[in-house]
Amino acid sequence: MFGSIVTTIVPVFLVMGLGYVLRRRGLISDAFLTDANGLLYHVCLPCLLFVKIAAVPVDISFNGLLVAGSTGVLVLMFGASYGLARLLGYPDQVVGVVSQGAARGNMAYMGLAVIYYALGDAGLVSAGILLACLVPPVNLGSIMVLSMARSSCGGRGVVFWMREVFSNPLIQAAAAGIVVALLGVHLPVILDRGLGLVAEMTLPLALVAIGGSFAPQPVRFSWDVLLIVVFKNVLMPLATLLVLTWLKVGGVDLAAGVLIAAMPTAMVSYVMASELGGDTRVAGSAILVSTLASLVTVSGWLYVVRTWLGV
C-alpha cells in the first residue's frame, strides 16, 4: 500500500522539482512560464477534459450528489475561514486572502495530475466534470471574500471576473465534452488522435510550470499562512469526505471528490489577491507552503482513499 502511494505521489513532485531546478538554472525563463501557462489554460487542459469526458457516457460519469456536496463544502470553507480570520483580528488585506486560500485549490494543474495517476481515466472524467462545475462558485466566492474584506475591489471589478468565469475554457471544454457524450458522437480518428496528442502533454507541462513558478518566491511563515494550510490541506478534504459519505457518494466519485478537495492553494489566488486588493505576500507564501505540505497531506488522503474507501 505504501509503495503504491509513493509511486503515485513522488513522480508528481519530482516533475515539479524538475521545473524548479530548470527555472533556477535559467534553462526556462519567466517568459516561458507565462507562455506555458497560457498554452495550458487555453489549449492543453481543455483538450484533456474534452477528450476524456466525451469518451464516457454522461449518465454514467455525472454524479449530482458529488457536485452538490463538494459545492456545499466549498461554501463552508469560504465562510468558516472568513469568519475565523475576522475573529482573530487580521487586517482587511489579509482576511480575504486567508478565506480564498483556505478554499481555492490547485484543482486543474495539480489535481488532475494526481487523480489521473491515482485513479486512472475513470477518476479523471469524474474530476473533470466536478472541476467544471466548481469553477464558477470558486471564482464567485473568491471575488466575494476579497471584496467584502476591502472597501474597494482594486483595478478590475466584479463584472470582469464574472466574465472570466463564464468564458473559462475549462468550463467550455467540459460542456462540449458532455454534449458530445450525450449525442453519442464518435470523433473522426484523425481528430481524436490529434487531440489526444495535445492532451498527453498537459499534465507534465503543468507540473513543470508549477515548479518553475516557485523558484523566485521567498517564503514567509506566519500564523495566517498556517491557518490557510490547515484549512486547505486538512479540513477541506476531511469535510468533503464526511459530507460525501453522508450523501452516500462512493467509489471513484468519492475518491475524486476527496482528492480534488485535498489539493493545495491555487496559484491563481495570488493574481486574484493582487487584482482585488489583498495581501500578496501572504497569498504567495500560502501557495508555496501549502504545496510543499501537500507532499505529506495528499499522500495521507491518498492512503485514506486506498485503504478506507478501497479505491
Helices and strands as residue ranges (DSSP letters): H 2-24, H 30-39, I 40-44, H 45-54, H 58-61, H 64-87, H 92-103, I 107-111, H 112-148, H 158-166, H 169-183, H 189-200, H 202-214, H 223-229, I 230-235, H 236-246, H 251-261, H 268-275, H 280-307
